């Protein structure tokens, strides 16, 4: 690889790390990844990123209409290079779609769109192919050996960054679930205190009363608890303190 190419890739890797640090949401990160990929792997006209969901596939980000439409053609036909890369976990290259007979239903529509060559690279996280990076070009033989190496190298770095941000997203979801659970528990405990005072009963008996009211009204336990507290105090219950993730020791 030439010094210029190495410098270009190094710059792209640096941009990925910056994106990883700055992106608060997965979708924003993925949107920037496809744009950087389209710039790095020349002469790609556009780049799309396909990911699995509920047994199917969908485009989470694209750098332009060509990629978005090229991906959608494959979903409609249930065949094509990006789906094959996603399903088989291997790089799929199309040198000249005009002479390629692998995906008849996809081929006709893709050529009409202007797609002549493409390169699809699987993105594997924890031994599972979760997505495919799809590069499209409007000329035959667009992806030379050099372009292919650059694409594979970028996809590897992009996959590593994707693994990190997906784990961050999982942690954020867990954090929110813990926060919600603590808030619900706090409200229920407040309602139990109210019932214990009103009914002069134990906590166990108060919980049985609350649960019976929840089942009778077909409402969530927390919602019934909120109603009880609001009726007694005239205002909504105060939320519990936020869950704080423990800091790691340096």
C-alpha positions in Angstrom: 0.0 0.0 0.0 1.4 3.5 -0.9 2.2 6.1 1.7 -0.6 8.2 0.4 -3.1 5.4 0.8 -1.9 4.5 4.3 -2.2 8.2 5.2 -5.7 8.3 3.8 -6.8 5.2 5.8 -5.1 6.5 9.0 -7.1 9.7 8.6 -10.2 7.6 8.2 -9.5 5.6 11.3 -8.9 8.7 13.2 -12.3 10.0 12.1 -13.9 6.8 13.2 -12.5 7.2 16.7 -13.7 10.8 16.8 -17.1 9.7 15.7 -17.2 7.0 18.3 -16.3 9.5 21.0 -18.7 12.2 19.9 -21.7 10.1 18.8 -24.5 10.0 21.4 -26.7 7.7 19.3 -26.0 4.7 17.2 -27.9 6.0 14.1 -25.8 9.2 14.0 -22.6 7.1 14.2 -23.7 4.8 11.4 -24.7 7.7 9.2 -21.2 9.1 9.4 -19.5 5.7 8.9 -21.1 5.2 5.4 -20.1 8.7 4.4 -16.5 8.2 5.4 -16.4 4.8 3.7 -17.7 6.3 0.4 -14.8 8.8 0.6 -12.1 6.4 1.5 -12.9 3.6 -0.9 -12.6 5.3 -4.3 -14.2 5.1 -6.9 -17.3 4.1 -4.9 -20.2 6.3 -5.7 -22.2 5.5 -2.6 -22.2 3.3 0.5 -25.0 1.7 2.4 -25.0 -0.3 5.6 -27.4 -3.2 5.9 -28.1 -4.8 9.3 -30.2 -7.7 10.6 -33.4 -7.1 12.5 -36.1 -9.6 13.5 -34.9 -12.2 10.9 -34.9 -9.7 8.1 -32.5 -7.0 6.8 -32.8 -3.2 6.4 -30.6 -0.2 5.6 -29.6 1.7 8.7 -27.6 4.4 6.8 -26.6 5.3 3.3 -24.4 8.0 1.8 -26.7 8.6 -1.2 -29.8 7.5 -3.1 -27.9 5.0 -5.2 -26.9 3.0 -2.2 -30.3 3.3 -0.6 -32.1 2.2 -3.7 -29.6 -0.6 -4.5 -30.1 -2.0 -1.0 -33.9 -1.8 -1.3 -33.9 -3.7 -4.7 -32.1 -6.6 -2.9 -34.6 -6.7 -0.1 -37.5 -6.7 -2.5 -35.9 -9.5 -4.6 -34.6 -11.3 -1.5 -31.3 -11.7 -3.2 -28.1 -9.8 -4.1 -24.5 -9.2 -3.1 -25.2 -7.4 0.2 -27.7 -10.0 1.4 -25.2 -12.8 0.4 -22.4 -11.1 2.4 -24.8 -10.7 5.4 -26.1 -14.3 5.2 -22.8 -16.1 4.5 -20.4 -13.8 6.3 -18.0 -13.3 3.5 -16.9 -10.6 1.1 -18.9 -10.5 -2.1 -17.6 -8.6 -5.2 -19.3 -7.8 -8.4 -16.9 -6.9 -11.1 -19.4 -6.3 -13.9 -23.0 -6.8 -13.2 -23.8 -6.8 -16.9 -22.1 -10.2 -17.3 -23.0 -11.5 -13.8 -25.7 -14.1 -13.7 -25.8 -14.8 -9.9 -28.9 -12.8 -9.0 -31.3 -12.5 -11.9 -34.1 -10.7 -10.0 -31.7 -8.1 -8.5 -29.5 -7.7 -11.6 -32.1 -6.2 -14.0 -33.3 -3.5 -11.6 -29.8 -2.7 -10.4 -28.5 -2.1 -13.9 -31.4 0.1 -14.7 -30.5 2.1 -11.6 -26.9 2.5 -12.9 -25.1 0.0 -10.6 -22.4 -1.8 -12.6 -20.0 -3.1 -9.9 -20.2 -3.4 -6.1 -18.4 -4.7 -3.1 -20.2 -6.0 0.0 -18.3 -6.6 3.2 -19.7 -8.5 6.3 -19.4 -6.9 9.7 -19.1 -9.5 12.4 -19.4 -8.8 16.1 -18.9 -11.6 18.7 -18.9 -14.2 15.9 -22.2 -13.1 14.5 -22.5 -11.2 11.2 -24.7 -8.3 12.2 -24.4 -6.2 9.1 -22.8 -5.6 5.7 -21.1 -2.6 4.3 -22.1 -2.1 0.7 -20.1 -0.1 -1.8 -21.6 0.7 -5.2 -20.0 2.0 -8.4 -21.3 3.0 -11.8 -18.4 1.6 -13.8 -17.2 -2.0 -14.3 -14.1 -3.2 -12.4 -14.3 -0.3 -10.1 -12.8 -2.1 -7.1 -9.2 -2.8 -7.9 -7.0 -4.9 -5.6 -5.9 -1.7 -3.9 -9.5 -0.5 -3.4 -10.5 -3.9 -2.1 -7.7 -3.9 0.5 -8.7 -0.4 1.6 -12.4 -1.5 1.8 -11.6 -4.6 3.9 -9.3 -2.6 6.2 -11.9 0.1 6.7 -14.7 -2.4 7.3 -12.5 -4.1 9.9 -12.0 -0.8 11.7 -15.7 0.1 11.3 -16.7 -3.3 12.7 -14.5 -2.8 15.8 -16.0 0.7 16.4 -19.5 -0.7 15.8 -19.0 -3.4 18.4 -18.0 -0.7 20.9 -21.0 1.6 20.2 -23.4 -1.4 20.3 -22.1 -2.3 23.7 -22.5 1.3 24.8 -26.1 1.3 23.6 -26.7 -1.9 25.5 -25.3 -0.4 28.7 -27.4 2.8 28.2 -30.5 0.6 27.8 -29.6 -1.3 31.0 -29.0 1.9 32.8 -32.4 3.2 31.8 -34.1 -0.1 32.8 -32.5 0.1 36.2 -33.5 3.7 36.6 -37.1 2.9 35.6 -37.2 -0.1 37.9 -35.9 2.0 40.9 -38.5 4.7 40.1 -41.3 2.1 40.0 -40.1 0.5 43.2 -40.0 3.9 45.0 -43.5 4.8 43.9 -44.9 1.4 45.0 -43.2 1.7 48.4 -44.7 5.1 48.9 -48.2 3.7 48.1 -47.7 0.8 50.5 -46.9 3.3 53.2 -50.1 5.1 52.5 -52.1 1.9 52.6 -50.5 0.7 55.8 -51.5 4.0 57.5 -55.0 4.0 56.1 -55.8 0.3 56.7 -53.6 -0.2 59.8 -52.1 -3.3 58.2 -48.7 -4.9 57.5 -46.6 -4.3 54.4 -47.5 -7.8 53.2 -51.2 -7.1 53.5 -50.8 -3.6 51.9 -49.0 -5.2 48.9 -51.9 -7.8 48.6 -54.4 -4.9 48.5 -52.4 -3.0 45.9 -52.0 -6.1 43.7 -55.7 -6.9 44.0 -56.6 -3.3 42.9 -54.1 -3.7 40.0 -55.7 -6.9 38.8 -59.3 -5.7 39.3 -58.6 -2.5 37.2 -56.3 -4.3 34.7 -53.7 -1.6 35.3 -50.0 -1.7 36.1 -49.1 -1.9 39.8 -47.1 1.3 39.4 -50.0 3.2 37.9 -52.3 2.2 40.7 -49.6 3.3 43.2 -49.3 6.7 41.5 -53.1 7.1 41.7 -53.2 6.3 45.4 -50.4 8.7 46.3 -51.9 11.5 44.1 -55.3 11.1 45.8 -53.8 11.4 49.3 -51.2 14.1 48.7 -52.7 16.1 45.8 -49.6 15.8 43.8 -47.7 13.2 41.8 -45.1 11.1 43.7 -41.5 12.2 43.7 -39.2 10.1 41.6 -36.5 8.0 43.1 -32.8 9.2 43.0 -31.3 8.3 39.6 -29.3 5.1 39.2 -25.6 5.9 39.0 -23.2 3.6 37.2 -20.2 2.8 39.5 -17.0 4.4 38.3 -14.3 2.0 37.3 -11.1 2.2 39.3 -8.2 3.7 37.4 
